[in-house]
Amino acid sequence: VGLGYENGPEWVQFYFALPFAMLVLCHWFVPALRRHPILTAYEFLERRFGPATRTLTSLVFLGSRCCAFAVVLYAPAVVFSVMTGLPIGPTIWITGLATTGYTLVGGTGGVVWTDVKQMLLIVVGIGACALALLWQNTTALGLGGTLQALGQSGKLAAVEVWNPAWTFAVPLAGADAAHSFWTDKYNLWTGLFGTLCLFLSYFGCDQSQVQSILTARSADHSRRALLLSAFTKVPLQLLVLLLGGLLYVAQGLGEEPLLYRPSDRVLAQELTGAPAERFAAAAEQHAAARARRTRALQGLAAGMAGDHATILRETAMASQKARADARAAVHAHAVARGLATGKPETDSNYVFPHFLFHDLPKPLLGLLLAAIFAAAISSAAGALSSLTAATMVDLHRRWLLPHADETTLLRHSRGYMAAWGVLATAAAVWLGGGPLLERVNEVGSWFYGSILGVFCLALFVPRAHGLGACCGLLAGLLAVAAQHQFLQVAYLWDNLTGCVACVTVGTFVSVLAPRQATLAHPAPAHDTEPSENTRWGPTYGRVGVLAVLVMLLLWLLSAYGRAA
């Protein structure tokens, strides 16, 4: 919601590659993974490359999933902090330990059986909030006026195909990259090529998602689940982003705070000297922009003549700048007191919680709080379950206690689950901050491309062997690290960089180096289920066509917003 409030629905471009990724997974990954009696995706790599590749890839997955889980824990902690008035640190620990306890008691079965109910609660909560905001805005502006206000404020710009200001030279670290194509996070091209590798890796190589493929009743059920996911995520995400736009218009008709984070508002009262002067100037600019925006919206509602579009665009930018200046002034004071380090962070994570506790009717507030905590618990419990499964199957049972009985393994698995919960909760304090939806994918992009590269070597490079796969995985991780160190590139391209580097180096090493017997022990394939002889070709074609139509509709929405 915070991303939609600040930047409109441009984030929805992130999902453009999702249907095409699902087609690739259904056609190649699902049959390959289900052909073997395995419990984790990385067991497949041992059958293809040997135990070293399996162990190394599983370790990389464990690191990536723990970091992503830490970011997920930050989201409900923000709401809990606003609700209770506690600092964000204690609420992170409360949320993390509660989620860990929930998963320990319920186990994987508890995670699976509550996901459907939690999803229903989330959809109902989001829908109710959207209807409440739509009713509030249309009462004041009418439906046509609300759409005009959204378009003129830049809150309907869902697709960016081309920007005349783009430059295509890859900027070095520290260079001016204001108009670089490579630093533009969300456009049609990052949405098609950058996120393609991310989704292929997340849904096809990440144990938190692969466990659903492996436990489905048949390969066809796995395919149906993947394709259904492709076409439920886009509309739900678009609804959430438009919710942010509706909230922006509603705040324009009411009172938009200068600071959303409660701790910033407390620190602002302590400002003296230069930070106080800077804050006062930002507050004055914000008040002026807010007043102009309110008059423009009122004029739009009354049908008065005037250049409302220009005013709404200008005030949107002026308001964002004033809020950023105010946060910078508060951050400078916090740094001087030793309460903060680094650069000031956006407070977009606090936009929606502020609306919940200040403007939403109490019955809807309870429903939304339940939806938020249900979403957080569902995501966190799935992550904990996959972390524990990979640890037990790929490391503990494979190397430490291969002959342990089930009772011992169950006891150890609970210990690992508790340890991962505590570790991820501690990491949440460090990794949290910034727009959380963006942050969780940024963290995942450090690893996803390289992991995908290993699976691409296994599926599509017959000459690849274990040594090449291990070298490719390490090369992919190093390539992403080097890209962060020496270049300025949007994080979504990290997925493509890691995958290409892994496949290139893995293929090169496999061609030059002789096959290592100690690293390659491929097991014969065993079909675990009979073929259902389902003809999926026409279905794949319809999915592709529908995906293109959805992108065209979103482009038309953007064109309407620009015309408005």
N, C-alpha and C positions, 0 to 999 in steps of 0.2 A: 504494500500500500504506500509506503514511504517513497519507493521508486516512482510510482505512478503520480504521486503528489508533486515530486520535484521535476520529473522529466517526461511525464506522459507515458503512453503505452509502448515506447520504443523497445522496452525489454522483451516484448512478445516476439521480436525477431530472433531472440535466442532459441526459440522452439521450432524455427522453420525447418531445420534438418531432421527433427525427430521422426516424422513418418518415414523418411527415406532410410534413416538408421534402422528403424524397425523392420523394414523390408529386407535389408542386408542380414540382420540378425535372424529373422524367420527362415531365410533361405539357406544360410550357411552355418550360423552358430548353433541354432537350436538342434538340428540333426547331429552335429558333431558332439555337442555336450551330452545329449541324451542317448547316444550310442553306447556309452560306457556306464557301468554301475558305480557312479561316483557321488560323493557328498559335497565336494567343493569344486569350483571351477579350476582350481590349481592342481587337483588330482589329474585332470585331463592333460596338463602340461607334463606331468611326470610320465604318463603313458607315451607321450610324443617325444620328450626330450630327456627325461631322467629326473632324479630327485633334486639335483642342485637347482635346476631351473624352477621346479615347483616351489622349493623352499624360498629362493630369492624373490620370486614374484609374490608369494604369499606375504613375505615380510614387508615388501613395498606396499601391498594392499593394506596391511594392518596399520602402517604409518599413515597412509592417506585417509583411511576410514576413521581412525581415531581423531585426526585433525578436523575432518568434516563433522564428526559427531560433536566435537567441542564447540564448533560454530553454531550447530543446531541448538545446543543447550542454552546459548546466549539469548535466543529469541524469547522464550517464555520467562527468562530471568528479567528481561527488560520490563515486561508487563507486570510481573510480580513486584519489581522494584517500584514502579509507579503506583501500584495498588497499595503497597504497605508503607512506602516512604523509606524503606531500607536501602542502603547503598547497594550498588550492582554486585559487588563481590560476594556478600553473604547470600544474596538471592540466587546467584549462580550455584553455589554449593548446595543450597536447599533444593533447587530444581534438579541438579545432577544426582544427588543422593536419592531423592524421591523416585526419579525415573529408574535408577539402577535397582532400587528395592522392588519396584513394580515388575520389572522384567525378571528379577531373581525369583519372585514368588510365582509369577504366571508362566515363565518359561516361553519357549518358542510357540507353543500352542496358544498361550494367552495373547501373544503378539498377533498371530494369524487370525484368531477368532474375533478379536476386538477391532481389527482394522476396518472392516466393512461398516460397523456402527460408528466408528470415529470419523470415517470419510463422510457418511451421511450427515453427521453433526456439523462437520466443517462446511459442507456445501450449504446446509440450511442457514448456518450462522452468517456466512458471507452474503448469501442471497438476501437475508433479512436486513443486513446492514446496508446493502446496495439499494434496496427498496426504500429504506428510511431516508437515505441521502437524496435519492431521486425524488421522493415526495417533497422533501424540504426545498430542493432547488426548483422543481417545477411549480410549486406553490408560489414562489416568488418571481420566477422568470418565465414559466410556461415551458413546455417540452422543446419547442423551437428555440426559445431563448437560451435554455440550458445547453443544447447542442451547439448553438453559436458561441456561447461563452467558453465551452470546452475547446472548440476549434480555434477561436481567436486567442486563447491562452496557451495554445500549443499542446493541449492535452488529448488530441486525437491523432497526433503524428506517429503512426504505428510503424511505418516502413520508410526507410531511407535507401534509395537505390543509387543515387549519385549526388555528390556534392562538388560544385565547381571549384571550391576552395581546396580540395584535397591535393596533397603532394604525395608522390609515390616512392620517394627515396626513403629507405628505412633510417629513422633518426638514431644517432648514437646517444648513449646515456649523457645527460646534461645538456644536450642540444635543444634548440627550440623545436617543439613538436606540436605546436598549436593546431596546425591544419593537416597533419599527417594522416593519410588513410590508415596507416598501421596502428595508430593510437586511438582511432575511433572504435569504441567498444561494441556498439550495437548498430549494425546496418545489415542489408540483405546478404552481403558477402561473408561477414563473420557468422551470420546466422545459418548459412548454408555449408560453409567449409570448416570454420573453426569448431562449431558445435557438433558437426557430424562425428568427428573423432571422439568428442566428449561423450555423446550419447551412445556410440558404439561400445565405448569402454565401460560406461556406467551400467548400461543394461545388459551387456554381454560378457563383461569380465569382472565386474564388482560382485563379490559374494553376497552383498546385501540384496542384490536384485537377482543374481543367478540362482539363489536358493529357491526362488519362485519358479524358475524354469525347470529346475531339477525335480521339484516336488509336485508339479502338475500331473494330472492323471495320464496325459498323453502329450505327444509332440504338438498335436493340433490344439489342445488346450493351452499350451505354452504360447503358440502363435497367436491365438485369439486374445490372450491376455496382453501380449505386447502391442498388438494393433489397437486394442481398446485403449490402452494407456496413451498411445500416440494421439488419439482424438478426444481424450478427456482433459489432458493437460493444457492444451492450447486455449480452449474456451474458458476453463477455470482461471488460468493465469491472466487472460485478457480481462475477465470480470474483476479480478483483484486490482489490476492496474487502472481500469476505468473507475473503480472505487476510489482510488487515490485522486483521480481527476475530479470526480464529484465532490470529494472532500475539499479540494482546493477551491472550487467554486463556492461551496458552502462557507468556507472560512473567509472568502472575499465578501460575502454578504454579512458576515458576523465580525468576529474579532480574531485575527490571526496572531498568535503569540510571536514575539521576537525570538524567544528561546523555548525549545520544546523539552530539553532534558532538565529534569528537576534539579539536579546537582548544579547545573550551569546557572539556573535562576538564583540559587542560594549564593553562589560565588559572586554573581553580578552585584549583589548588595554590598559586597566587601570591597569593591573596586575603588582605588584612589589613584591620583596622578594621571599619567599618560593613558593607561588602560581605561580609566574612567572616562576620560575625554573621548577616546576612540569609541567606547561603548555608547556614550551619549549621542555622538554624531550618527552612529549606525541606527540608534533608536529613532532619531529624528527622520532619517532617510526612510526607514521602514514605515513610520507613521504616515509620511507624505505619500509613499507608494500605495499603502493600504487605502488611504482616503481616495486617491485617484481611481483605484480599481473598484472601490465600492460605488463611486459616482458613475463609472462607466457601466457597471452591471445594472444599476438602477435605471440609467438611461436606456440601456438595452431592453430592460423589462417594460419600460414605458413607451418604447417605440420612438424615442427622441432621436433627432438627427445628430450625427457626430461620428468622428473616426474612432469608434469604440475598439475596433480590432487593433489599431496602432497602440492605443492606450493600454489595452490588456496585455499585449506583448511586452511593452516597455515596463509596465509595473511588475510583470512576472519576473523579468530579469533584475529589476531594481530591488524587489523584495528578496530574491535569492542572495544578491550581493550584500544587502544590509544584514541579513541573518548570518551570512558567513563572516562579515566583519565583526559582528557582535560576538560570535563564537570565538574568533581569533583573540579578541580582547580578553574574554574570560579565560581562554586557554593560557594566555601569557601570564595572567595572575596565578593560575593554577601551577604553572611551571615554576614561577618564582617562589611559591610556597612548597614546592617539592611534591605536589599532588598529581602531576602529570608530566609526561615526556613526549618528545616527538612532535608531530604536526597535529593541529586541531582536527577532530573528526566531525563528520556530518551528524546531525541529530535526526536524520530521517527515520531511524528506528523508533523514535519516540512520537512521531506524528500521529500514528493510529492509536496508540495507547492514550495520548492526550485527548483525542476525540472520544474514545470510549468512556473515559471517566469524567468528562466535562460536558458532553453534549448528547450522548446517547441515552434514550430512556432506559430505566433500570431493568425492566424485563429483558430487553435486547442486550443489555450489558452482560447479564448473567449468561445468556446464550452464547454471546461472542467469546466470553472468557472460557466457557466450556469448550468451544470450538478451537480456540488457540492452544489450550493445554492438551486437548485431544490430539491435535496435529503434532505438537512437540513430542508428546509421549509416544505416539505411533512411530514417528521418524527415529527417535532416539532408541526405542526398544528394538526396532528392526536392525539398527546399526550395532547395538550391543549383541544381539543374537548372532549376526554375521561375524563380528569380531571374535566371539567365543567359539563359533564353529570352526573358523579358519585356524585359530590357535590350537584347538584340540585335535583337529583332523590332520592338518598339515605340519604341525610342529610337535605337539605333545605326544600324540599317539604314534606319529610316524617315526620320531627319533628318541623320545625319552622313555615311554612305557608302552611299547607295541603290544604287549601281552597282558595288559591290565584288565581286570574284570569291569563290568558295566557300573557297578556300585562305586568303585574307585574313580572311574572316569567321570561319573556324574558329580561326585564331590569336588574333583579338581576343576570341572567346568564351571561350577558355581564360584569357585575361588577366582578363576580367570575373569569371569564376568564382573565380579565385584572390583577386581583390580583395574580392568579397562574403564569401568564407570568412574572410579576415583581419578585415574590418569586423565581421562577426557575432561572431567570437570575442572581439574587444575589447569589444563591447557586452554579451557574456555576463557579464562581471565586474560590470557595473553593473545589469543587469536580473535576474540570478539571485537566488535566495533566496526563502523562503516555499515553500509547497507548489507544486511545479513544474507539476503538472497544472492547478492552478487559475491559476497565474501566466501560463502560455502563452495560456490563453483570456481572461484579463483584458487582456493586451496586445493580443490580436487584437480584442477588443471596442471598443477605441478607434477602430478603422477599419472594421470589417466592416459595420456598419449603413449607413454613408454610401456605401460601395461598392455594397452591395445596392440602395440607393435609386436609383443611376444606372441600374442594369439594369432596375429596376422602371419607371422613366420610359421607357426604351427599349422595353419590351415592352408596357406597359399604358396609357401616356398618349400617344395619337397626336399630340396638338398639341405635345408637348415637342420642344424643339430644343436645339442645342448650348450656347447661352448659358445657357438654363435649367438644363441638366444640370450645367454647370460651377458655376453659382451654388448649385445644390442640394447638390452634393458638398461645397463649402466650408462651406455652412450646416450640414450634418450634422456635420462635424468640429468646428465652433465650438459647436454645441449640446452635443455630448458633453463638450467642454472646459469649457463653462459649468456643466454638470451636476456635474462633478467639483469645480469651484471653489466653487459656492454651495450645493449640496445634498448630502445623504448618501443615496445610492441604490446598491444592489447592482450590481456590474459587469455582470451579464447584461442589465440593462435598458438599458445603453448601446447595445446593438445595435438595440433597438426605437426608442430616441430618435433615433439617427443616421439610421435608415431613414425614419422619419416626417418628420423635419425636412428631409431631402433631397428627398423626394417632394413635400412641401408647398411648399417654396420653389421647387423646380424647376418645378412646375406653375404657380405664381403668376407667376413671371418669364416663362414661356413664353406665358402668356395675355396678359400686359400688354405684353411687349416684342415688336417685330416680328421675324420670322424673319431671322437673319443669314446671308446667303449665304456669308460667309467661314467660318462655323462649321458649316455643314450641307452635307455632300456625300454624302448617302446613296447607296450603290451598289445596283443591282438584285440581287435574290436569285438565287442559282444553286443548284439542288439538286445536291448532291455524291453522292447515292446514291438508288436507286429505293426507293419505299415498299415495305415488306415486308408491309403490310396486316395487321399483328398487332393483335389485339383486346386492348387493355390495360385496358379498363374493369373487367372482372371481377377482374383481377389487382390493380388498385388497391383495389378494394373489400375483397378478402381481406387485403391488407396493412393497411388501416385497422382492420379487425376484429381482426386478430392483435395489432396494437399496443395496442388497448384491453384485450385479454385479458392481455397482459404487464403492463400497469399495474395491473390488478386483482389479478393474482397477487402482485405486489410489495406492493400494499396489504395483502393477506392476510398476507404475511410480516411486515410491520410490525405488524399487529394481533396476530399470534402473539407477537412480541417484547414488545409492551406487556402482553399478558396474562401472559406469563412473569414 
